[in-house]
Each structure stands twice: as structure tokens, then as C-alpha cells.
Amino acid sequence: MSENSAENSEASISMRDVQLLVSKKDDIEEQIKAYYNVLEDQKGIGMDGPLVDRDGYPRTDVDLYQVRTARHNIICLQNDHKAIMIDIEEALHSLHAREKKKQEKDEAEAQAEALRQHQPLPSAFARIDTVTPGSPASMSGLQVGDELIEFGSVNTNNFQSLQNIATVVQHSEGKPLSVTVVRDGKSVHLGLTPQRWSGKGLLGCNIIPLKR
């Protein structure tokens, strides 16, 4: 079985499937028990009792047809029982493997998130001083006090002056810019589109540089 088909098989097995298999197993066991009761009623002949008397003639004190039928059905049912026990074991293995894989994935994601949260944020190079209601800056979700760590192509490493931001704004009129700010100790990503509006400029906010 290929890796992909094995994964698909695991994904297709549910606890309901296992319960159905267990129910079938129980039915088989009940049938086997019933046929053993038939043999018990026939002088307790069981699976190995002789079907002929001492002289080699067919026994007349038991129903030979019932005995033969019961024995045959027991053998068939025991084979079915072995097969379904293998199916149950494989189904449980698939469920456990899928659950383990899911748990490992959840743990890996939790660890990755913890690492992201503990990674120090870049130093901000500017702060939002004012935001005019109804402006592009306001519509983007920028707030007073947000500290910029990325504004389009401008970031902490290449920021030199507010002219850097002004240049980006002038060349991005009508185009969305990726903006990242630090707010309450966490990085927040925003989309800001510089454009004409009822107020001055293309943003509607005042940005002041931070001393580094």
C-alpha cells in the first residue's frame, strides 16, 4: 500500500466504523455459541465426537445432519471471527495513528506559536500621532499610538527619515500597502491604501519619527 493510500485509509476510518465491526464480531460470537448449544443438545457430541458407533455404522442417537451442519457453520464462523478481529485491530491502529498525528501537529503548531510570541519585535521607527476620522488611515484601522515597524518597503533597517514614507505614499496612490505596527506589545498587520479624500494628503494621519 502506498503512503498516500494508507493516509486516505486512515482518514476514512471512524469510531463508528470500529463500533460496527465490534457489533459484527458480537453477532458472530452469538452464532458460534448457538451452534455449540446445538452440538451440546446432541448428546454433547461437540466438534470431535464420533459420528459412527463401535461397529462403524452411523449413529442413530444423534441427528447427523444437524451435527454436520453445526460443525461446518462453526468452522466458517470461526474463520470469519479471525478475519474481523484483524479488521478491528487494523481499524483501531489507524484511529490511534491518526489521533497521534493530529496531536503531534497540534503540539508543533502550539510550539511554533509560542516561539512567535516570544520572538522580540523589531524596534519601531515611527509612531502614529494623530488619525483623522474618515481618512484612509482611519479606514485601514490605524490608531493613535501605533508604532510603525513596516510601512510598505520601509522598515526598521532602512528607515532614515519621514521622507522615506512620503516617497512610498506618493508612488502608491490607489495601491494597497502592507503596514505592520506594534500595538499593546503585539505586531498588527494592516492594509492601507493612500488615496484622495476630503481632507489633506493621501493618508489622513500624522507620523512622527522615534529616536533610536
N, C-alpha and C positions, 0 to 999 in steps of 0.2 A: 504494500500500500504506500502511495506517495505521501509526502509530508502534507501537501495541500488537502488531499482526500482524507487523511487522518484528522486534520484540523476540522474539516467540514463535518466528519462523522461525530467528532466530539461536540461540535456546536449544535448538531441536530438531536443529541440525546438530552432528554429532560428527566426530571424526577418522576413525572407522570409515566414516562416510558418504563422506568425501573419498576414502578408500582404495578403496571400492567404485567410485566414479566413475572414479578413475585406472585401476582394473582394466578397466572397460568401455572406456575410451579405448584401452588397450593392445590389447584384443581387436579393436577397430575397425581400428586401425593394422595389425594382423596380417592381417586380412581384406583390407584395401586392398592390402597387399603381395602377398598370394596372387593377387589378381585382376590386378595388374600383371604378375606372373610368367606368368599365362595369356596376356596380350597379348604378352609377350616371346616366348613359345613360338610364337605365331602370326606368324612372320616379323618379330618386333619391330615389329608394327603400331602399338602404343601407343594413345593416346587420339585421335590426329588422323590416323593413316594412312588412305589412301583404301580404300573397300570395293568400288570398281569398277576395271576395268582401263582402258587407254588408249582402248578402243573403247566404254566406258560399260557394259560387261557386269559382272555380279557376279564378283568374283574367285573363282577356283577353287583357288587355292593356300593359302587360309586357311579356317578354319571360321567362317563369317559369324555363325552363331548364337552360338557361344562368344564371339566378339569383341563382338557387340552386348550380350550378357548381362553380360560382364565390365565393359564401359564403363558400362552402366546402373547396375550394382551399385556401381562405384567412385564415381559421381556421388552416389548415395544415401548411401553410407558417408561420403563427404567432408562432406556436409551434416550427418550425424549427429555427425561428429567436431567440426565447428564448434560445434554445439549443446552437446555435452558439455564442450568446453573452456570455454564460457561458464558452464556449471553448476559446473565445478571452480573457476573464478575467483571466482564468487559465494560458493561454499561456503567457500573459503579466506578471503575477505573477512569473512564472518560469523564464522568462528572467530577471526580476528585482532581483530575489533571486540569480540567477547565477552571475549577474553583481556585486551584493553586496558581494557575497562570494569571487569573484575574487579581488574586491577592498580591502577587508579585508586581503586577502592573500598577495597582493602586499604591503599593508601597514606594515604587520607583517614582511615580508622579508626586507623591507626598514629599519625598526626599528632594526632588527637583524644585518643588515649590518652596520648600524650606530654605534651600540654597539661594533661590532667587530673592527671597525675603531678607536673607542675611547678607547678601552682597551689598557692599557700600554703594550708595548712589553717587554719580558724578557730581562735582561741585557746580552749583548754579552760577551762571554768568550774568543774569539779569533778573529783574523782578517786575511783575505787573503792578503798576502803581495805581492806575485808575482804569475802569471799564465803563464805557457809556452804554446804558440800556438801549437795546435795539440795534446795536452796531454788529458788524461781522465778528468782532472779538467776543461780544456778549453771546451771540448766537452759537458760537463754537463751544461755549462752556468755560471760557477763561474767567478766572476770578481774581479779584484784588488779593495780592499776597502770593499768588502763584510764582514760583521761581523757575525760570527757564533753564533747561539743560540741553534742549534741542529745539531749533526753530528752522525747519526746512533743512538746508545744508549746513547751517550754522550750529556748532556745538561747543561744548566747554573747551575742547582742544584748539579750535581755530578761531574762536571769538576774539576780536581785537577792539572793536568799538561798535556803537549803535548803528554806524553806517553799514556794517555788515548786514544787519537785519533790514535796514531800509532798502538796500540793494536787492535782497531776496524778495521783499514785498513788491518792489517796482516790477520785477521780472516775473511775478507770479499772479498778477491781477487776473481774477476769474479762475485760477487754478488752485486746487486744494493743497495745502501744506501740512506736513506732519509736524506736530508740535508736542513736545514732551515737557511736562512741568513736574516740580516736586510740590506736593500738597499734603499737609499733615504727615510728613515723613515718608510718603509713598510716591512712586512715579505714576503720573497720569498721562495717558496718550490722548491727544485731541486732533481733530481735523479742522483747520482754519483756512478759509478761502478769502484772500484780500479782494475787496470789490468796492465799487462806488456805492455810497449810501447817503442818507440825508445829512449826515454830519461831515466833519473834516476827515481827510485822509482815507486810507483804504482799510484800516483796522478798527478804529474807534477805541483805542486803549493807549495808555501811556506806559512806556517801558523805561526803566532806569537801570543802568549797569550796576553790578555789585562789585565791591572791592575784593580783590583776590590777593 
